Amino acid sequence: LLRAATNALPPLYKAHKFFLTRGDLEYTAWWMLATATPLAQVEVMRAGLLVDREVIPQALALNPNFFRTIYTDLLNTKKTRKNVQAALAALDQYLAERAPALFAPVLDHLRDVGEVRSATEIEDYFRRNFNVEGVTTACEYLADQGLLGKAATPVRLTRKSHIAVQELAFFYSEHRA
């Protein structure tokens, strides 16, 4: 679930970018369609089913309204500002409602360590323990949602470096804003 949800985030961010900065409905829809497979994997796994090559039809059967909005309708209808914006809102709502469960390993890890962890440390931990990469993007999303805090931590570029630079870091706090 963590891998699938994390894989949905980069194209979702791109969809928002092209919708907000360029108003390009076709390109926004293209990026939203890229979220369909990982979110279909989420839907199927949460239903306790095995994910196969035909995961989107599986997900359409489980959650037809959502997958029609973010997939079928985007493929088969003219893109209007209204329907593209509705699909973006549906994607945002879908992930926001499920974020605590989908990203529970990230939230639990940062809660358990109890202090700021750099993006490099977080990536290393999840690569080693879960074989999941790109968790920094999940942390960014969770910070955007107010579920994690964002900070900077000093890091040396090499072992022999005399100067430290700041690296993006995240932390869990019960008292988030």
N, C-alpha and C positions, 0 to 999 in steps of 0.2 A: 504493500500500500504506500509506504514511504517513497519508494522509487517511482511509482506511477504518478503520485501526486506531485513529487518534485519535478518530474518530466513535463508536467502540464504548465508549470509556472513560466518558463522562458517564453513560450509562444503567447501566453496570456499577456505578459508584460509588453511584448511586441505589438499585439493587437491593440492594446490601450495606447501605445505610442503612436501608431499610425492613425488611429481614430482621432486622438486629441491634437496631434501636431500637424497632421496633413489632411485629415478628413477624407482619407482614401478608403472608401467603403470596400472595394474589391480586395485590397491588400489586407485590411483589417479582417475581413471574412476569411481570407486565406490563412492568416495566423490563428484565428479562432478554430478553424477546421483542424489545425495541427494539435489543438488541445483535445480533440474528440477521442483519439485512441487512448492516450493515458487516462483520461477521465472515464472512458468506457471500462478500462481495466479496473479502475477504482470501484466502479459500480458493480461489476461482476464479482470481484473479490469480496466486497462487502456483503454480497448476497450469498457468499459461501460456495460459489461455483468456480470451476476451473476456467481460466482464461485461455482462449484459443485464437487462431488466426482471424476468426469472424467475430471479434469481440464487440464491434460496433452494433451489429444486429442483435447480439446477446443483450447489450445495454439498452438498445431501443425497446426490447421486450420488457425489460425491468423498469425503465423510467422513460416512457415514451414522450411525455411532455417536454422534459428537459432535452433529450437527445434530438427530438424533432426541432426544437428551437435553435440549438447550437450546431446541428449537423444537417439534417435533411432539408430544413427550410433555407439554410444558407447555400446549399448546393442547388436547390431547385426553384428558387424564386429570385426575382430582381432585388438587388441590394438597395435598400433605402436607409436613410439615416435612422428611421424609427426601428426597423427590424434588426439592423446591426447593433444599435444601442441596446435593444431588448436582449439580444443574444449575449452581449458583453455583461449586462446586468445579471443575467441568468448564470453565467460562468462565475462571476464574482460571488453571487449568493451561494451557489453550490459549494464552492471552496470554503467560503467563510463559515458556513454552517458545519462543515465537516473538518475544519482545520485542527481543532484540538485532538480529534481521533487520528486523523491522517498523519499529523506531524508529532504525535505523542512521543516517539522515541527521541526526537530533538528536544522537545520541551522537558521530558523526563531527564535526559542527560544533563542539560544545563541547570535544571533544578538540583540534581544530585551533586554536581560539582560545586555549586554554590558560589561561583565567582565568574568573572569575565573570562571568556575563552576566545582566542583569536580565530579568524576564519580558517587559517591553516590547521590549527589544532582540531577544530570541529571537523573539517574535511578529512583529516587523517584518521580521527576516531571512527567516523562513519564508513570510510573506505575499508578500514581494518575489520571492524566488528559487524558491519551490515552489508558490505560490498555495494554501497550506494554512494554515488558521487553527485556533486552539484548541490550539496546541502546548504552551502552559503546562500544560494537563491531562496531556499526554503526559509532560512533564518531572516533574510531580507523581507520576505512575505510576512512572516510571523511578527516581525518588528512593525511593518506597515499596519498590521491588524491589531497592534497593541498587546500581543501575547509575549513578546520578548523585548528586551531593551537593547539598544545599539550603543556601542562605545568604540574606543580606539585603545589599542594596547601597543606598547613599544616592542619592536622586534629588530634584531640585527640582521642585515642582509646576508652576511656570511659569518662564520664562527670567529673570524679574526677582525671583523668590523669594529671600529671604535665608536661609530655613530649609530644610534638607533633611529628608526623611522616608525611612523604610526601605521598599524594595520587594523583593518576593520575587525571588530569583535562584537560578541553578543553575550547577553546574560539574562538569566531568569530572575524575575523579581515579583514577589506577591503584590508589591505596591506600584505596579506599572501605571502610567498615566492613561 
